[in-house]
Amino acid sequence: MAAIAAAAPFSARAWVATHGDALHVDELFIEKLKLAALDRFALDGGDALLEFGDEVRADAAEAYAETWVREGLEALEVHAASGRSLRRAPKPADVDALVRVREERSRADGPREQFRENSERPCEVEGFCEAIGLQASLVESRRQPGRDVRLVPASDVFDEKTIDVPACCLDAPRLYGATHDVVNVRKLFDGVFCASDCARAAKAIIIAGRRSRRQGGKCSLGLGAAPSDKVMGFVPFLGWTSAGSLDSARFFVFVHQRCAFLAAKACKLTVSDLRPAACFLLSYSPHDTKHPLASDVASFGSKERGSKASYSYSDAHVDKAQVPAYDVSAVLYFNTIGSGFDGGGFAFVDGDGDTVVEPRAGRLLVFSSGCENLHRVLAVTRGTRFAMTMWWSLRS
């Protein structure tokens, strides 16, 4: 596969000299575009990068703004080349509208992301309705007010610990007739990645997700069943062209491989026993309806997941009930609660109370996907939480 070359350094002066007269654009306008991009950078979670230092945030803001300006000016060029005249000097809002229209068309006409290796819709799998019903009964039985909360402590160095599954959850029913032995797994690995790796991942998520809609404060970017050579085709689509596209793609390939190794270890398997099922890059923020791409969502209560109904990420659920192919689940955190954000903890909703894992940069949580691990994500109340979620199926 041909390598994707990194974009050359952008020069506003050179661009204006070539295209400025025809498109009624000068360097002042480009500076306005950049300022608009920097304002949007904060809305997209840029301030959360202060956890890693002012220099990291400034570098990410510069890359974000350059990507924004490049695609805006390119949209202007395409618009003019289509034979539509520009009768006046454009405004930043005009450029933003052109880019949105162009992206909607490219998403409709271009390659589609395959989130799951199994293309079969979950609701069409035999036993799906029973699984969703069982999930609903579990949620209802554990809806008591004033539940006990147990926090899982963290370590500053690489460490692994087992989180005990309460006795009341050990004999949870198995879904879809599963007969494998990956059950009752809860494993935590601290210090899996260093601060610089986590900062790099968070920066890439912000840049890639700058034009994705926020559903209830959540932005998700699907990388197929797993980041691999296949993801290279989505590099420009995800917006990494001016931020080291090939390096970013290779980086997430490495991250996923490392997590797969630890997931197999947690389940007492080998990596070859696991088949990647899905992988997402996520950013969670408070639900801000003022964000240009924010969209309201209905809470999952009366509506089933797997249908076209929207849902909140804070609803309790069982992964395998949602997607039958999921056997092993994992969450990798890229920033730390109390620094870049507040809230956002991961809660196992057990029969005797909630076991809460607090997000921490470089922390990996691995757990079996069945009914023993009913869980939810606590709402983010400030800042932005960055993470990578992964699922695997057993090859057997």
C-alpha positions as CSV (number, residue, x, y, z in Angstrom):
1,M,0.0,0.0,0.0
2,A,1.4,3.4,-0.9
3,A,2.5,5.5,2.0
4,I,0.6,8.7,2.7
5,A,3.0,11.6,2.6
6,A,2.8,14.2,5.3
7,A,1.5,17.6,4.1
8,A,4.0,20.3,3.4
9,P,4.2,23.2,5.9
10,F,1.4,25.7,5.2
11,S,2.3,29.3,4.1
12,A,-0.6,31.8,4.2
13,R,1.4,34.2,2.1
14,A,2.2,31.7,-0.6
15,W,-1.4,30.6,-0.8
16,V,-2.7,34.1,-1.1
17,A,-0.2,34.9,-3.8
18,T,-1.5,31.9,-5.8
19,H,-5.3,32.0,-5.1
20,G,-6.0,35.2,-3.2
21,D,-7.2,37.4,-6.1
22,A,-9.5,34.8,-7.6
23,L,-11.1,33.9,-4.3
24,H,-11.2,37.4,-2.7
25,V,-9.0,36.1,0.2
26,D,-6.1,37.9,1.9
27,E,-3.8,37.1,4.8
28,L,-6.1,38.9,7.2
29,F,-8.9,36.6,6.3
30,I,-6.7,33.5,6.9
31,E,-5.8,34.9,10.3
32,K,-9.6,35.2,11.1
33,L,-10.0,31.6,10.0
34,K,-7.2,30.6,12.4
35,L,-8.7,32.5,15.3
36,A,-12.1,30.9,14.7
37,A,-10.4,27.5,14.7
38,L,-8.7,28.2,18.0
39,D,-12.0,29.1,19.6
40,R,-13.5,25.8,18.3
41,F,-10.4,24.0,19.6
42,A,-11.4,24.8,23.2
43,L,-15.0,23.6,22.5
44,D,-13.6,20.3,21.2
45,G,-11.7,19.6,24.4
46,G,-8.4,21.4,23.8
47,D,-8.2,22.8,27.3
48,A,-8.1,19.3,28.8
49,L,-4.6,18.9,27.3
50,L,-3.3,21.4,29.9
51,E,-3.0,18.2,32.0
52,F,0.1,17.5,29.9
53,G,1.5,21.0,30.0
54,D,1.1,24.3,28.2
55,E,3.5,23.3,25.4
56,V,1.4,20.2,24.5
57,R,-1.8,22.2,24.4
58,A,-0.1,24.9,22.2
59,D,1.3,22.4,19.8
60,A,-2.1,20.6,19.5
61,A,-3.9,24.0,19.0
62,E,-1.5,24.9,16.2
63,A,-2.0,21.5,14.4
64,Y,-5.8,21.8,14.9
65,A,-5.9,25.3,13.5
66,E,-3.7,24.4,10.5
67,T,-6.0,21.5,9.7
68,W,-9.0,23.7,9.9
69,V,-7.5,26.5,7.7
70,R,-6.2,24.0,5.1
71,E,-9.6,22.3,4.7
72,G,-11.4,25.6,4.6
73,L,-9.3,27.1,1.9
74,E,-9.4,23.8,-0.1
75,A,-13.2,24.0,0.1
76,L,-13.1,27.5,-1.3
77,E,-10.9,26.3,-4.2
78,V,-13.3,23.4,-4.9
79,H,-16.3,25.8,-4.7
80,A,-14.7,28.2,-7.2
81,A,-13.6,25.4,-9.5
82,S,-17.2,24.2,-9.8
83,G,-18.1,27.3,-11.7
84,R,-19.8,29.2,-8.9
85,S,-18.5,32.7,-8.6
86,L,-17.6,34.4,-5.3
87,R,-19.1,37.8,-5.6
88,R,-17.8,39.0,-2.2
89,A,-15.0,38.2,0.2
90,P,-16.0,35.1,2.2
91,K,-16.5,35.0,5.9
92,P,-15.3,32.2,8.3
93,A,-18.9,31.0,8.6
94,D,-19.2,30.7,4.8
95,V,-16.1,28.5,4.7
96,D,-17.4,26.4,7.6
97,A,-20.6,25.8,5.7
98,L,-18.7,24.8,2.5
99,V,-16.6,22.3,4.4
100,R,-19.6,20.7,6.0
101,V,-21.4,20.3,2.7
102,R,-18.2,18.8,1.2
103,E,-17.7,16.4,4.1
104,E,-21.3,15.2,4.0
105,R,-20.9,14.4,0.3
106,S,-17.6,12.6,0.8
107,R,-19.1,10.5,3.6
108,A,-22.0,9.5,1.4
109,D,-19.9,8.7,-1.7
110,G,-16.6,7.6,-0.1
111,P,-15.6,4.4,1.7
112,R,-17.8,3.5,4.7
113,E,-16.3,2.6,8.1
114,Q,-17.0,-1.0,9.1
115,F,-17.4,-0.8,12.9
116,R,-17.8,-4.6,13.3
117,E,-16.4,-7.5,11.6
118,N,-19.8,-9.2,11.6
119,S,-22.0,-7.1,9.3
120,E,-25.2,-8.7,10.7
121,R,-27.3,-6.2,12.7
122,P,-27.5,-7.2,16.4
123,C,-31.3,-7.0,16.4
124,E,-31.4,-9.7,13.6
125,V,-29.5,-12.2,15.7
126,E,-31.5,-15.0,17.3
127,G,-31.9,-14.3,21.0
128,F,-31.4,-10.6,20.8
129,C,-34.8,-9.7,22.2
130,E,-34.2,-12.1,25.1
131,A,-30.8,-10.6,25.8
132,I,-32.2,-7.1,25.8
133,G,-35.0,-8.2,28.1
134,L,-32.5,-9.8,30.5
135,Q,-30.4,-6.6,30.5
136,A,-33.5,-4.5,31.3
137,S,-34.4,-6.8,34.3
138,L,-30.9,-6.5,35.6
139,V,-31.0,-2.7,35.3
140,E,-34.4,-2.5,37.1
141,S,-33.3,-4.8,39.9
142,R,-30.3,-2.6,40.6
143,R,-31.9,0.8,40.5
144,Q,-32.0,1.3,44.3
145,P,-31.2,4.8,45.6
146,G,-28.2,5.3,47.9
147,R,-26.1,2.4,46.5
148,D,-22.7,1.7,48.1
149,V,-19.7,2.9,46.1
150,R,-16.3,1.2,46.1
151,L,-13.4,3.0,44.4
152,V,-10.6,1.1,42.9
153,P,-7.2,2.6,43.8
154,A,-4.6,3.5,41.2
155,S,-0.8,3.1,40.9
156,D,1.8,5.5,39.4
157,V,3.8,2.7,37.9
158,F,3.0,-0.3,35.8
159,D,0.8,-2.6,37.9
160,E,-1.9,-5.1,37.4
161,K,-4.7,-6.0,39.8
162,T,-7.8,-8.1,39.8
163,I,-11.1,-6.5,40.7
164,D,-13.2,-9.1,42.5
165,V,-16.6,-9.9,41.0
166,P,-19.1,-10.0,43.8
167,A,-20.6,-13.4,44.7
168,C,-24.0,-12.2,43.6
169,C,-22.8,-11.7,40.1
170,L,-20.7,-14.9,39.7
171,D,-23.6,-17.1,38.4
172,A,-25.0,-14.5,35.9
173,P,-26.8,-16.1,33.0
174,R,-24.9,-16.5,29.7
175,L,-26.3,-14.8,26.6
176,Y,-26.9,-16.3,23.1
177,G,-26.0,-19.8,24.4
178,A,-22.3,-18.9,25.0
179,T,-20.3,-21.9,26.4
180,H,-16.8,-20.4,26.6
181,D,-14.9,-19.8,29.8
182,V,-14.2,-16.0,29.5
183,V,-16.5,-15.0,32.3
184,N,-16.2,-13.1,35.6
185,V,-13.1,-11.2,34.3
186,R,-12.2,-7.8,35.7
187,K,-8.6,-6.8,35.3
188,L,-6.9,-3.4,35.7
189,F,-3.5,-2.5,34.3
190,D,-2.0,0.9,35.4
191,G,0.9,2.6,33.7
192,V,0.4,0.8,30.3
193,F,1.3,4.0,28.4
194,C,3.4,7.0,29.4
195,A,2.2,10.6,29.6
196,S,3.6,11.6,26.2
197,D,1.8,8.7,24.5
198,C,-1.4,9.6,26.2
199,A,-1.0,13.3,25.1
200,R,-0.3,12.2,21.6
201,A,-3.5,10.1,21.5
202,A,-5.7,12.9,23.0
203,K,-4.3,15.4,20.4
204,A,-5.1,13.0,17.5
205,I,-8.6,12.4,18.9
206,I,-9.3,16.2,19.0
207,I,-8.1,16.8,15.5
208,A,-9.8,13.8,14.0
209,G,-13.1,14.5,15.8
210,R,-13.3,18.2,15.1
211,R,-16.3,17.8,12.7
212,S,-18.0,14.9,14.3
213,R,-21.4,15.4,15.9
214,R,-21.6,15.4,19.7
215,Q,-24.4,13.1,21.0
216,G,-25.0,14.0,24.6
217,G,-21.5,15.2,24.9
218,K,-19.9,12.1,23.3
219,C,-17.9,12.1,20.1
220,S,-16.9,8.7,18.7
221,L,-14.7,7.7,15.8
222,G,-14.8,4.2,14.6
223,L,-11.6,2.6,13.5
224,G,-13.1,-0.6,12.1
225,A,-12.6,-3.9,13.9
226,A,-9.1,-2.7,14.8
227,P,-6.6,-0.1,13.7
228,S,-4.6,-1.8,10.9
229,D,-3.4,-1.2,7.4
230,K,-7.0,-0.8,6.5
231,V,-7.3,2.3,8.6
232,M,-4.8,4.1,6.3
233,G,-7.7,4.6,3.8
234,F,-9.5,6.6,6.4
235,V,-6.6,8.8,7.4
236,P,-7.6,11.8,5.3
237,F,-11.3,11.1,6.2
238,L,-10.4,11.4,9.9
239,G,-8.5,14.6,9.3
240,W,-4.9,13.6,10.2
241,T,-3.4,14.8,6.9
242,S,-1.6,17.7,8.4
243,A,-0.8,16.2,11.8
244,G,1.4,13.3,10.8
245,S,-1.3,11.1,9.3
246,L,0.8,8.0,8.8
247,D,2.4,8.3,12.2
248,S,-0.9,8.7,13.9
249,A,-2.3,5.6,12.2
250,R,0.7,3.5,13.0
251,F,0.6,4.8,16.6
252,F,-3.0,3.5,17.1
253,V,-2.0,0.2,15.6
254,F,0.7,-0.2,18.2
255,V,-1.7,0.9,21.0
256,H,-4.3,-1.6,20.0
257,Q,-1.8,-4.5,19.7
258,R,-0.4,-3.7,23.2
259,C,-4.0,-3.7,24.6
260,A,-4.9,-6.9,22.8
261,F,-1.8,-8.6,24.5
262,L,-2.9,-7.5,27.9
263,A,-6.6,-8.4,27.3
264,A,-5.5,-11.9,26.4
265,K,-3.4,-12.1,29.5
266,A,-6.3,-10.9,31.7
267,C,-8.4,-13.7,30.2
268,K,-5.6,-16.4,30.4
269,L,-5.6,-16.7,26.6
270,T,-3.2,-15.9,23.8
271,V,-3.6,-13.1,21.4
272,S,-4.3,-15.6,18.6
273,D,-7.5,-16.6,20.6
274,L,-9.0,-13.1,20.2
275,R,-10.5,-11.7,17.0
276,P,-10.9,-7.9,16.9
277,A,-14.6,-7.0,16.8
278,A,-14.7,-3.2,17.2
279,C,-12.6,-0.2,18.2
280,F,-13.5,3.4,18.9
281,L,-11.7,6.6,19.8
282,L,-13.9,8.6,22.2
283,S,-14.1,12.0,23.8
284,Y,-16.7,12.7,26.5
285,S,-17.7,16.2,27.6
286,P,-20.6,17.7,29.4
287,H,-23.6,17.9,27.1
288,D,-23.1,21.4,25.6
289,T,-26.0,22.4,23.3
290,K,-24.0,25.5,22.3
291,H,-21.5,23.4,20.4
292,P,-22.0,23.9,16.7
293,L,-22.2,20.1,16.2
294,A,-24.2,19.2,19.3
295,S,-27.3,17.1,19.0
296,D,-29.8,16.2,21.6
297,V,-30.3,12.5,22.6
298,A,-33.0,10.6,24.3
299,S,-32.1,8.6,27.4
300,F,-32.0,4.9,27.0
301,G,-34.9,3.6,29.2
302,S,-38.0,3.0,27.1
303,K,-36.0,2.6,23.9
304,E,-33.8,-0.4,23.0
305,R,-30.2,0.0,22.1
306,G,-29.5,-1.6,18.7
307,S,-32.5,0.3,17.3
308,K,-32.4,3.7,15.6
309,A,-33.3,5.4,18.9
310,S,-30.6,7.5,20.5
311,Y,-29.2,6.8,23.9
312,S,-27.1,8.3,26.6
313,Y,-23.6,6.9,27.3
314,S,-24.4,6.9,31.1
315,D,-27.1,4.2,30.8
316,A,-26.3,0.8,32.5
317,H,-25.9,-1.9,29.9
318,V,-24.3,-5.3,29.1
319,D,-21.9,-5.2,26.1
320,K,-22.8,-8.7,24.8
321,A,-26.5,-7.9,25.0
322,Q,-26.0,-5.0,22.6
323,V,-23.6,-6.9,20.2
324,P,-23.6,-10.7,20.3
325,A,-20.1,-10.9,18.9
326,Y,-18.5,-9.2,21.9
327,D,-16.8,-11.5,24.4
328,V,-14.0,-9.4,25.8
329,S,-14.2,-5.6,26.4
330,A,-11.6,-3.0,27.3
331,V,-11.2,0.7,27.9
332,L,-7.9,2.6,27.7
333,Y,-7.8,6.1,29.3
334,F,-5.7,8.9,27.9
335,N,-6.2,11.5,30.7
336,T,-6.8,11.6,34.4
337,I,-9.9,12.5,36.4
338,G,-9.4,15.7,38.4
339,S,-6.9,17.1,35.9
340,G,-8.4,17.4,32.4
341,F,-12.0,16.6,33.5
342,D,-14.3,15.7,36.4
343,G,-16.7,12.8,36.5
344,G,-16.5,10.1,33.8
345,G,-15.8,7.2,36.1
346,F,-16.5,3.6,35.0
347,A,-19.0,1.9,37.2
348,F,-19.7,-1.8,37.5
349,V,-23.4,-1.9,38.6
350,D,-23.3,-4.8,40.9
351,G,-26.0,-6.3,43.0
352,D,-24.4,-5.1,46.3
353,G,-23.4,-1.6,45.1
354,D,-21.2,0.1,42.4
355,T,-17.5,-0.6,41.9
356,V,-16.1,2.5,40.3
357,V,-12.9,2.6,38.3
358,E,-11.6,6.2,38.1
359,P,-10.0,7.2,34.7
360,R,-6.3,7.7,34.8
361,A,-3.9,8.4,31.9
362,G,-2.4,5.1,30.7
363,R,-4.9,2.9,32.7
364,L,-6.4,-0.1,30.9
365,L,-9.5,-1.8,32.1
366,V,-10.3,-5.3,30.7
367,F,-13.5,-7.2,31.5
368,S,-15.7,-10.0,30.1
369,S,-18.6,-8.8,28.1
370,G,-21.4,-10.8,29.8
371,C,-24.1,-10.2,32.3
372,E,-21.7,-10.4,35.3
373,N,-20.4,-7.0,34.2
374,L,-23.4,-4.7,33.9
375,H,-21.8,-1.3,33.8
376,R,-22.2,2.4,32.9
377,V,-20.1,5.5,32.4
378,L,-20.7,8.3,35.0
379,A,-21.4,11.7,33.4
380,V,-18.5,14.0,32.7
381,T,-19.2,17.3,34.6
382,R,-16.2,19.4,33.5
383,G,-13.6,19.2,30.8
384,T,-13.1,16.4,28.3
385,R,-12.3,12.7,28.9
386,F,-10.3,10.9,26.1
387,A,-10.4,7.1,25.8
388,M,-10.2,4.2,23.4
389,T,-12.7,1.4,23.6
390,M,-12.1,-2.1,22.2
391,W,-13.9,-5.4,21.9
392,W,-12.9,-8.9,20.8
393,S,-14.6,-12.1,19.9
394,L,-13.3,-15.5,20.8
395,R,-12.0,-17.3,17.6
396,S,-13.3,-20.6,19.0
